[in-house]
């Protein structure tokens, strides 16, 4: 096996160097030329600044804070008691800035008189990402008012409102431009996230997930939502360009819970609930099924009597009036519970947090459940100017899938005249003599599909303050994933049908790590200029192994999939090793002039081992501009706007989400006859493409952030256009060449959209009542601009120029042929009672030329409305979400509406000579070809407006739980 890689660099040397740096020690005061614990300042003494720096929450002194006079070389560090002293401060009004790791910076004015001492005290607040006004921006945080890109933030309280095992599902509907849909309906199933539409046809469209600064190797489903402090979504190029090649589809930044300063605080949170389906699928009952079966055989000319048509058990059920609802038998009440315990605390030097969580969900379908146990730990410690820490999570989940959706297929198509249990109450494998339909209860008991995931994820950092506003940080993030899946299918399952049981097992391990070296500079240059610069060198690697085996003819079934070696037949074995690496350099400059005019410049170079030599590296730049128009004197005096900022950005990001080794080509094993014996050989499988390069997305964004009436009404509006070129796409080749396709950079797609978010404070302490509302709305237009270098449609793949990437393309339903239309139907070789489709070109025949675009899976718009009412200790919150304009394929109409008289069918108004339905065809046995022609009859609108959560809470008074309690909700 060959692997392709890139140079790893020598970043590990920087880690060793950083760990060897001795902590800085405070120096004793030695005359007016030296400040307490600070560097030497000039000899000419004009004035002295002094004071103390304390924690705003605890009132405790803060050591190691930097106190600097803006625009001068005067700087000092606070001592153990929080005091500082700066000599040589120029006379006049000066601005003094205080910074400390983990705290929000403070800037105050100080009047200094020559030869005298001016006192100025500071209180600093802990800078957590979740606090108002501070957001994560990638490799750091930034004041929200200084951000030039499009970033949305969801707070911890909003995440915890949704009882879900997936943190991303908790932000569904809350962020405009982010479309989140379930990837499955089993307990523990993940979600599919699209930020500002779908860009790529073949490569990945999932966003990059970054937890505590470390990009993830896998999905987010292993992380406990109760331990998430905030989620930021980076949407435009100015915000995502810091992640370069991996930022084309947007970035989701997740910050987990960190320790808090103060006395140790122990908390316990729990909830439990039940789940039931809202509606069952409307299938025929026994009497309806019997009549439908008779009609299907009448139409086929085969019905003589019930005795000839029905099995004895069916006749018995008809005589007894017995009808089996198979849905009821596989359904149950689902249960969900969650338990979270956490302890956190610390002082000015050390903070810690430790948590444990247990989540359990029993599915509404028998045989399906999900359980996850997880724990988290964080610790950070300050020694002089060196801060280091660790944040780690570990989880182990077990997901039982059973037969999955196949169990529903079995139940819905099962004969309602069949009997599920025998006289002794045991499950009957065959409810009727029809051997193709078995008892779904038997599948539920004898079909096991278990997935066990174990994950350990960590983020280790050390940060050294080199000088005023200058810091060097090293991040190291290991990510280990172990996945085990075993599937067992007993002899009494529909797929085995009383033949010996079979089983299979696969084991997968992913070992990944990220190593970042980050240098940041934050300075104020004089009274008008602010500079925030970031330099990054980063490497990422991922190593994946997979082994699998499948067997049949197991001697005994209770072993399930745990002892495959006893099987009589080894059906197949396989293994895989896959590696890739990424090397990156990044520079970002944030510049502010007069605190009103903002500029962000970002450039990142990424090199990916997945691409061919000569095409591995690419440069991804971006620029962002913002104008705080509301701070201009002429507008600030009007008092209309409490905030008004105009933003614009443009940049380019990349996408390398293709499997490793696709540039190298591959071989496939072939079987042939050598004399009178079989032999194996190898032949070409995929063509090599040494010119394969990055898929690139260029995005333009313009937006406005506003607030009026002292921010009683606030919001954002964004318009964007994103063009993705050099699509990683399979170009079709003539089969005479021996290959069907080759992966190339061809094609161009475009996403255009508008986003709106609006927050209002409707009532603010009106007789103790508070009422707030949040509204989000977004629209996105996705289209293919070109394919294979031109503007010709690819009908075979349903790709059309000017249309969305995914469309439904087939016939238009024109009704049902009626008796008086028999002659016209005959022209199309059809009969009354069959489906009529529209002859689009009126050529007297139905062909592929009559197919049209029926709809798309992408919505025209999505939105949400959330509102919160609070009065004294009571609070009520509600979240409603909406999605409009998308269409879906009706799988029930296609798979459970054949009307050919053998299996159960949807309860529909089907056509008969005496019931001339114009919506559903005839029932006919043996030849249902005229019934199943695909058309827009099987495509339905997926519009909905749904109440997602309704939560009523009560906060217990502090005195009930003790004087040190901080309040508790139930």
Secondary structure, DSSP 8 states (H G I E B T S, - for coil): ---------SHHHHHHHHHT----------STTB-TTS-B--S----EEEEEEEETTT--B-TT-EEEETTSS-EEE--TTSEEEEE---SEEEEEEEE-TTB--EEEEEEE-TTSEEE--EEE-B--TTSTTEEE-SSSEEEGGG--S-EEEEEHHHHTTS--S-TGGGGTTTSTTEEEEES-SSTT--EEEEESS---SSS----EEEETTEE-SS-STTS-GGGEEEEEEE-SHHHHGGGGGG-TT-EEEEEE----SEEEEEEEEEEEEEE--S----B--HHHHHHHHHHHHHHTT----HHHHS-HHHHHHHHHT----HHHHHB--EEEEEEEEEEEEE-SSEEEEEEEEEEEEE-SBTT-EEEEEEEEEEEEEEETTEEEEEEEEEEEEEEE-TTTHHHHHHHHHS-TTS-SB-TTS-B-S-SSS-TT---HHHHHHHEEEEEEEEEEEEEEEEEEEEETTEEEEEEEEEEEEEEEEEEEE-TTSTTTTTS--EEEEEEEEEEEEEEEEEEEEEEEETTTEEEEEEEEEEEEEEEEEEEEEEEE--S-GGGTTS-GGG-SEEEEEEEEEEEEEEEEEEEEEEEEETTTEEEEEEEEEEEETTS-TTSSEEEEEEEEEEE-GGGSHHHHTTTSEEEEEEEEEEEEEEE--S-TTTTS-EEEEEEEEETTEEEEEEEEEE---TT---EEEEEEEEEEEEEETTTTEEEEEEEEEEEEES-EEEEE--GGGT-SEEEEE--EEEEEEEEEEEEEEEEEEETTEEEEEEEEEEEEEEEEEEBTTBS--BGGGTB-BTS-SSEEEEB-EEEE--GGGHHHHHHTT--TTSEEE--TT-SSS--GGG-EEEEESS-SEEEEEEEEEEETTEEEEEEEEEEES-EEE-HHHHHS---SSSS--B---EEBTTB--SSEEE--SS--TTT---BGGGEEE--EEEEEEEEEEEEE-HHHH-TT---EE-
